[in-house]
Amino acid sequence: MTLIRLIAALCLIATAAGAQDRDAVERQFRAWLGSTIWPEAASRGVSRPTFDAAFDGVTLNWDLPDLVPPGTTPETPEAQRQAEFGSPGKYFNRNGLDGATSVGRVMAARHAEALAAAEAATGVPGRIVLGVWGRESGYGRVPIRYDAFEVLGTKGFMSTRAAYFTQELLAALEIAEAGHRAPRSMKSSWAGALGQPQFMPTSFLDYATDGDGDGDPDIWTSEADTIASIAAYLARHGWVAGRDWGFEVRVPDSVSCTLEGPDQGRTIAAWADMGITRVSGRPFPEHERAGEGYLMMPAGRKGPAFIVTPNFYVLKDYNTSDLYALFVGHVGDRIRYGMGDFSAPWGEVGGLLRSDIADMQRALVAQGHDVGGVDGLPGYKTRRSIGRWQEATGRNPTCFPEADMTDTLAR
């Protein structure tokens, strides 16, 4: 047998073995559905016909991320590049901003009545609801193609967060049992998020709201229900009616970037007394001055700076990202007030691997800093820890990771 034929034969054997292994895992999956999921679903009032319909023809989706098939161990994630921990400015790309704004203005006019009703009921401004809706599903225009029971079943059975997704799977069965959506038409994202607001199933059960008066909260096809549900979610997470989400500001050199974070709040009047001003040149609104505000500098000294209110952190409850919350607030302002881009440009930052930032975090932790966890993400605790290290070592504090910091921090 030639070497080429030998290699080909080995490949065929490996392929056959892999198929057999997957067949075995598929059988374990069906057994798990019957022995673990069905009894718990039944205890929650899910009928057998609903259960069978939910999993009719469903198999494991082996293309989903973060899977841990039985008998294997989680792989070490490879170094990654993403906007959240690379260049923050990429999150605000021209096409994304302009599209969310222009379509958002159309939706603001088309759904003015539903937006006004949601604001009257919850105190959440319509422009903020539009910002979330646009970011999550392009105002319902982004196709949602995944089968929710395939996604949640796969992730509940064999993922790095199996317990979490198992609960979401059970919640999806409850949604189907209540008749909100037929199982085979319950579409989700690759992570199991449902409909136009991209609610996880447990969030649907908690916050989905009937906005069109037909008695059924339909977040897949009803814009009024989508609007009401997003507003309800934000209100239930603590949105403070009458307050804004935040303001772009200029931070003088006399104010340290290490003062960033929701745990270092002070009144907006106090920030103004320190020399922080709005980029518009207008004073902070009088009704905001006595309220608490927080310094937020997502790119440290190398990008726009903001004084944000508690409502900014309500937006982060929807998606735990500073840039997400900033995008939603900014798009809402563009829709409602015709605002343009941020005044300050995003500097030449980013381009780092997540592993690079994790190395910096480990070095900072070794020096006694609280970076909020070694995860490779430059959140506010990491940013200000960098700034404190820079100040302590006589460097110009920028409060953002830079390429040459890893080796320097380790010394």
C-alpha positions in Angstrom: 0.0 0.0 0.0 1.4 3.4 -1.0 1.8 6.1 1.6 -1.1 8.1 0.0 -3.4 5.1 0.1 -2.5 4.5 3.7 -3.2 8.1 4.7 -6.5 7.9 2.8 -7.5 4.7 4.6 -6.6 6.2 8.0 -8.7 9.2 7.2 -11.7 7.0 6.3 -11.3 5.1 9.5 -11.1 8.3 11.6 -14.2 9.7 9.8 -16.1 6.5 10.5 -15.0 6.5 14.1 -16.1 10.1 14.5 -19.5 9.4 13.0 -19.9 6.5 15.4 -18.9 8.7 18.3 -21.5 11.3 17.3 -24.2 8.7 16.8 -23.5 7.5 20.4 -23.7 11.1 21.7 -26.9 11.6 19.8 -28.4 8.5 21.6 -27.2 9.9 24.9 -28.9 13.2 24.1 -32.2 11.5 23.4 -31.9 9.5 26.7 -31.1 12.8 28.5 -34.2 14.4 27.1 -36.3 11.5 28.4 -34.7 11.0 31.8 -33.8 14.5 32.8 -35.8 17.1 30.8 -39.2 15.4 30.5 -39.8 14.8 34.2 -38.8 18.4 35.1 -40.9 19.8 32.2 -43.9 17.7 33.3 -43.5 19.1 36.8 -43.8 22.6 35.3 -47.1 21.7 33.5 -45.7 20.9 30.1 -47.8 18.3 28.3 -46.4 15.3 26.5 -47.7 16.5 23.1 -45.9 19.8 23.6 -42.7 18.1 24.6 -42.8 15.7 21.7 -43.5 18.5 19.2 -40.6 20.6 20.6 -38.1 17.8 19.9 -39.6 16.3 16.8 -36.7 15.9 14.4 -34.3 17.8 16.7 -30.7 16.7 16.7 -27.6 18.1 18.3 -26.1 21.1 16.5 -22.4 20.4 16.4 -21.5 23.7 14.9 -22.4 25.8 18.0 -19.6 27.3 20.1 -18.5 26.2 23.5 -19.6 22.6 23.3 -18.3 19.9 25.6 -19.4 16.5 24.3 -19.6 13.7 27.0 -16.2 12.2 27.8 -14.3 15.3 26.7 -12.9 18.3 28.5 -13.4 22.0 27.6 -10.8 23.2 25.1 -8.6 26.2 26.1 -10.0 29.2 24.1 -7.7 30.5 21.4 -6.6 34.1 21.5 -9.3 36.3 20.0 -9.8 39.7 18.5 -13.2 41.4 19.1 -14.4 45.0 19.2 -15.2 44.8 22.9 -11.5 44.3 23.8 -9.8 45.6 20.7 -10.6 49.1 19.4 -13.8 50.4 21.0 -14.3 52.7 18.0 -15.1 49.7 15.8 -18.3 49.2 17.7 -19.5 52.5 16.3 -18.8 51.9 12.7 -20.3 54.3 10.1 -22.8 51.8 8.5 -24.0 50.5 11.8 -24.7 53.9 13.3 -26.2 55.4 10.2 -28.4 52.4 9.6 -29.7 52.2 13.2 -30.4 55.9 13.1 -32.1 56.2 9.8 -34.3 53.2 10.2 -34.9 54.2 13.8 -36.4 57.5 12.7 -38.8 55.6 10.4 -39.8 53.3 13.2 -40.2 56.3 15.6 -42.8 57.8 13.3 -44.5 54.5 12.4 -44.8 53.3 16.0 -45.2 56.6 17.7 -48.4 55.5 19.5 -46.9 52.2 20.8 -43.7 54.0 21.9 -45.7 56.7 23.7 -47.9 54.1 25.5 -44.8 52.2 26.6 -43.2 55.3 27.9 -46.3 56.3 29.8 -46.5 52.9 31.4 -42.9 52.5 32.3 -41.1 55.8 32.2 -38.6 54.5 29.6 -38.2 57.0 26.7 -39.2 55.8 23.3 -35.8 56.7 21.9 -34.1 54.3 24.3 -36.5 51.4 23.4 -35.6 52.1 19.7 -31.9 52.0 20.5 -32.2 48.6 22.1 -34.5 47.3 19.4 -32.2 48.5 16.6 -29.2 46.9 18.2 -30.8 43.6 19.0 -32.5 42.8 15.7 -32.3 45.7 13.4 -35.9 46.6 14.3 -36.9 43.1 13.4 -35.2 43.1 10.0 -32.4 40.8 10.9 -33.4 37.2 10.1 -33.6 34.9 13.2 -33.0 31.4 11.7 -32.0 29.0 14.5 -34.4 26.4 15.9 -34.6 27.4 19.6 -35.1 23.8 20.8 -32.1 22.6 18.8 -29.9 25.4 20.2 -31.1 25.2 23.8 -31.2 21.4 23.8 -27.6 21.1 22.4 -26.3 23.7 24.9 -28.2 22.3 27.8 -26.8 18.8 27.1 -23.2 19.6 26.3 -21.9 23.1 26.7 -19.6 25.0 29.1 -22.8 26.5 30.7 -25.0 23.4 30.6 -27.0 24.2 33.8 -27.8 27.7 32.6 -29.1 26.5 29.2 -31.0 23.6 30.7 -33.1 26.2 32.6 -33.6 28.2 29.5 -34.7 25.0 27.6 -37.3 24.3 30.3 -38.5 27.9 30.1 -38.8 27.6 26.3 -41.0 24.5 26.8 -43.2 26.6 29.2 -43.6 29.2 26.5 -44.7 26.6 24.0 -47.1 25.0 26.4 -48.7 28.4 27.0 -49.3 28.7 23.3 -47.2 31.8 22.8 -45.3 30.1 20.0 -45.6 26.8 18.2 -42.4 24.7 18.9 -41.3 24.4 15.3 -41.7 28.1 14.7 -39.8 29.2 17.9 -36.8 30.8 16.3 -33.7 32.0 18.2 -30.2 33.3 17.8 -27.3 30.8 18.0 -27.3 31.5 21.8 -31.0 30.8 22.2 -32.2 34.4 22.4 -35.8 34.8 21.1 -37.5 37.2 18.8 -37.0 40.9 18.1 -35.9 41.9 21.6 -33.6 38.9 21.8 -34.9 37.7 25.2 -33.7 34.5 26.6 -36.7 32.3 27.4 -36.6 33.0 31.2 -36.7 36.8 30.3 -39.7 36.2 28.1 -41.5 34.6 31.0 -40.6 37.5 33.2 -40.9 40.5 30.9 -42.8 39.8 27.7 -45.7 42.3 27.5 -48.8 42.5 25.4 -48.6 45.9 23.7 -51.2 45.5 21.0 -54.1 44.4 23.3 -54.6 40.9 21.8 -53.8 39.2 25.1 -50.7 37.5 23.8 -47.1 38.9 24.1 -45.7 38.1 20.7 -42.1 39.3 20.4 -41.6 37.6 17.0 -44.1 39.4 14.8 -45.7 42.2 16.9 -43.8 45.5 16.9 -46.1 46.8 19.6 -45.4 43.8 21.9 -41.7 44.1 21.2 -41.7 47.8 22.2 -43.7 47.1 25.3 -41.5 44.2 26.3 -38.2 46.1 26.0 -39.7 49.0 28.0 -40.9 46.6 30.7 -37.5 44.9 30.9 -35.7 48.2 31.4 -38.3 49.5 33.9 -38.2 46.3 36.0 -34.4 46.6 36.1 -34.5 50.0 37.7 -34.8 52.6 34.9 -35.2 56.0 36.7 -37.9 58.0 34.9 -37.0 61.6 34.1 -33.2 61.0 34.1 -31.0 60.7 31.0 -28.6 57.9 30.4 -25.5 60.2 30.2 -23.6 63.0 28.6 -20.4 63.3 26.5 -18.0 65.4 28.5 -14.5 66.9 28.5 -12.3 65.7 31.3 -9.5 68.1 32.3 -6.1 66.7 33.0 -6.6 67.6 36.7 -9.3 64.9 36.9 -7.7 61.5 37.0 -9.1 58.8 34.7 -8.8 56.4 37.6 -12.0 57.9 39.0 -14.0 55.9 36.5 -16.6 53.4 37.6 -20.0 53.0 39.2 -18.5 52.5 42.6 -17.0 56.0 42.5 -20.1 58.1 41.9 -20.8 61.6 43.1 -23.4 64.2 42.2 -23.2 65.6 38.7 -22.8 69.0 40.3 -19.7 67.8 42.1 -18.2 66.5 38.8 -19.0 69.9 37.3 -17.2 71.6 40.2 -14.1 69.5 39.3 -14.0 71.1 35.9 -15.9 68.5 33.8 -18.0 70.1 31.2 -20.4 68.9 28.4 -18.9 68.9 24.9 -22.0 70.8 23.7 -21.1 73.8 25.9 -24.5 73.7 27.6 -24.6 73.2 31.3 -25.8 69.9 32.8 -29.6 70.0 33.1 -30.7 71.5 36.4 -32.8 68.4 37.4 -29.7 66.2 36.9 -27.3 68.1 39.0 -28.3 66.7 42.3 -28.4 63.1 41.0 -25.5 60.7 41.1 -23.3 60.4 38.1 -20.3 58.3 37.2 -17.2 58.9 35.0 -17.0 56.5 32.1 -14.1 56.4 29.7 -14.3 53.3 27.5 -11.0 54.1 25.8 -9.4 55.8 28.7 -7.8 59.1 27.7 -7.7 58.0 24.0 -11.4 58.4 23.3 -14.7 60.0 24.2 -15.5 60.5 27.9 -18.9 60.5 29.6 -20.7 61.3 32.8 -23.4 58.6 32.9 -26.3 58.1 35.2 -27.7 55.0 36.9 -29.8 54.4 33.8 -26.6 53.6 31.9 -26.1 50.6 34.1 -29.7 49.5 33.5 -28.8 49.4 29.8 -25.9 47.2 30.8 -28.3 44.8 32.4 -29.6 44.1 28.9 -26.1 43.3 27.7 -23.2 43.5 30.0 -21.0 45.7 27.8 -20.1 49.4 28.3 -20.0 49.8 24.5 -23.5 48.2 24.1 -25.0 50.6 26.6 -23.2 53.5 25.0 -24.4 52.5 21.5 -28.0 52.3 22.6 -28.0 55.7 24.3 -26.1 57.3 21.5 -28.4 55.9 18.8 -31.4 57.0 20.8 -30.1 60.5 21.0 -29.4 60.6 17.3 -32.9 59.4 16.5 -34.7 61.8 18.8 -32.4 64.9 18.8 -30.6 64.6 15.5 -27.2 64.5 17.3 -24.1 63.7 15.3 -21.0 61.6 16.2 -19.2 61.9 19.5 -17.1 65.0 19.7 -13.9 63.3 20.7 -12.4 60.8 18.2 -11.5 57.2 19.1 -7.8 57.1 19.3 -5.5 54.5 17.8 -6.0 51.9 20.4 -6.8 48.2 20.3 -5.4 45.5 18.0 -4.6 43.4 21.1 -5.3 39.8 21.6 -7.5 38.9 24.5 -4.6 36.9 25.9 -2.4 40.0 25.8 -4.9 41.8 28.1 -5.2 38.8 30.3 -1.4 38.8 30.8 -1.6 42.5 31.8 -4.4 41.7 34.2 -2.5 38.9 35.9 0.5 41.2 36.3 -1.7 43.9 37.9 -3.4 41.4 40.2 0.1 40.3 41.3 0.8 43.9 42.3 -2.4 44.1 44.4 -4.8 45.7 41.9 -8.5 44.7 41.5 -9.0 44.2 37.7 -12.4 42.6 38.1 -11.2 39.2 37.0 -8.6 37.9 34.6 -10.8 37.6 31.5 -9.0 39.5 28.8 -11.6 42.2 28.7 -10.6 45.8 29.5 -13.5 46.7 31.7 -13.5 49.8 34.0 -11.7 48.0 36.8 -8.9 47.0 34.4 -8.8 50.4 32.8 -8.4 52.3 36.1 -6.0 49.7 37.5 -3.8 50.5 34.5 -4.1 54.2 35.2 -3.2 53.7 38.9 -0.2 51.7 37.9 0.8 54.4 35.4 0.5 57.1 38.0 2.4 55.1 40.6 5.3 54.5 38.2 5.5 58.1 36.9 3.9 57.5 33.6 1.2 59.5 31.9 -2.0 57.9 32.9 -4.1 56.8 29.8 -6.2 54.1 31.6 -6.2 51.8 28.6 -4.1 48.7 27.6 -1.3 49.4 25.2 0.9 46.9 23.3 4.1 47.6 25.2 2.6 47.2 28.7 2.8 43.4 29.1 6.5 43.2 29.4 6.8 46.4 31.4 4.1 45.3 33.9 5.9 42.0 34.4 9.1 43.6 35.5 
